[in-house]
Amino acid sequence: TSKRESITITNMITFTPEFVANRPATLYLDNQGNGSLLMRGLGATARTYEIEATDDLVNPNWTVLGNTTADGNGRFIFPISQTIPKRFFRAREVLQ
């Protein structure tokens, strides 16, 4: 009956502990504005990831940039000095 009605919908996503413990890594890059990038990742809880880069996806030659470990929520960060105009990144879980 009112002419100014609004509806708010909230969608809360909850991950099960099993999913958080085993999810594959997803990467996000943030430009820091000074020629460097900050890689943010979401992976499995307390897992160690090897961060790799390549310039070519057709014939990739992956170079290891370093390692990082996810926190209790599966989050990790890794700073990257970006001096090459085009580069591809991946995070591979280090099996222990």
C-alpha positions as CSV (number, residue, x, y, z in Angstrom):
1,T,0.0,0.0,0.0
2,S,2.9,2.3,0.5
3,K,4.5,4.0,-2.5
4,R,8.0,3.8,-1.0
5,E,8.7,0.2,-0.1
6,S,12.1,-1.3,0.0
7,I,13.3,-4.9,0.5
8,T,16.7,-5.8,1.8
9,I,18.0,-9.3,1.1
10,T,21.0,-10.7,2.9
11,N,22.6,-13.8,1.6
12,M,25.0,-15.3,4.2
13,I,27.3,-18.0,2.9
14,T,28.7,-20.4,5.5
15,F,31.4,-22.9,4.5
16,T,31.6,-26.2,6.3
17,P,34.9,-26.9,8.2
18,E,35.5,-29.7,5.7
19,F,35.4,-27.3,2.8
20,V,37.6,-24.8,4.5
21,A,40.2,-27.5,5.2
22,N,40.3,-28.7,1.6
23,R,39.4,-25.8,-0.7
24,P,41.7,-25.1,-3.7
25,A,43.5,-21.8,-3.7
26,T,41.9,-18.7,-5.3
27,L,44.1,-15.7,-6.0
28,Y,43.4,-12.0,-6.2
29,L,45.9,-9.2,-7.1
30,D,45.8,-5.8,-5.6
31,N,47.9,-3.0,-7.4
32,Q,49.8,-1.2,-4.7
33,G,50.5,1.8,-7.0
34,N,54.2,1.7,-6.6
35,G,55.1,-0.9,-9.2
36,S,54.3,-3.8,-6.9
37,L,51.3,-6.1,-6.4
38,L,49.9,-7.7,-3.3
39,M,48.6,-11.2,-3.9
40,R,45.7,-12.2,-1.7
41,G,44.7,-15.8,-1.6
42,L,42.1,-17.9,-0.1
43,G,43.0,-21.6,0.3
44,A,42.8,-24.3,2.8
45,T,43.4,-23.7,6.5
46,A,47.0,-23.7,7.6
47,R,48.3,-25.1,4.3
48,T,51.5,-23.8,2.7
49,Y,51.4,-22.6,-0.9
50,E,54.3,-22.2,-3.4
51,I,53.7,-19.0,-5.4
52,E,54.8,-19.4,-9.0
53,A,54.9,-17.1,-12.1
54,T,55.3,-17.5,-15.8
55,D,55.2,-15.1,-18.8
56,D,53.6,-17.6,-21.2
57,L,50.7,-19.9,-20.7
58,V,51.2,-21.7,-24.1
59,N,54.6,-23.0,-23.1
60,P,54.8,-22.2,-19.4
61,N,58.1,-22.2,-17.5
62,W,56.9,-21.7,-13.9
63,T,59.3,-19.9,-11.6
64,V,58.9,-20.2,-7.9
65,L,58.7,-16.8,-6.2
66,G,58.4,-18.1,-2.6
67,N,56.1,-19.7,-0.1
68,T,53.3,-18.5,2.1
69,T,51.0,-20.2,4.7
70,A,47.3,-19.7,5.0
71,D,45.9,-18.6,8.4
72,G,43.1,-20.3,10.3
73,N,40.5,-18.9,7.8
74,G,42.5,-20.0,4.8
75,R,43.7,-16.5,3.9
76,F,47.2,-15.6,2.8
77,I,49.1,-12.7,1.3
78,F,52.2,-12.5,-0.8
79,P,53.9,-9.3,-2.0
80,I,55.1,-9.3,-5.7
81,S,57.5,-6.9,-7.3
82,Q,55.9,-6.5,-10.8
83,T,58.5,-5.4,-13.3
84,I,57.3,-7.4,-16.3
85,P,54.2,-6.0,-18.1
86,K,52.5,-9.4,-18.5
87,R,52.7,-12.3,-16.0
88,F,50.6,-15.2,-14.8
89,F,50.5,-16.5,-11.3
90,R,49.4,-19.6,-9.5
91,A,49.6,-21.0,-6.0
92,R,50.4,-24.7,-5.6
93,E,49.9,-26.5,-2.3
94,V,53.2,-27.8,-0.8
95,L,52.5,-31.4,0.2
96,Q,54.2,-32.2,3.5
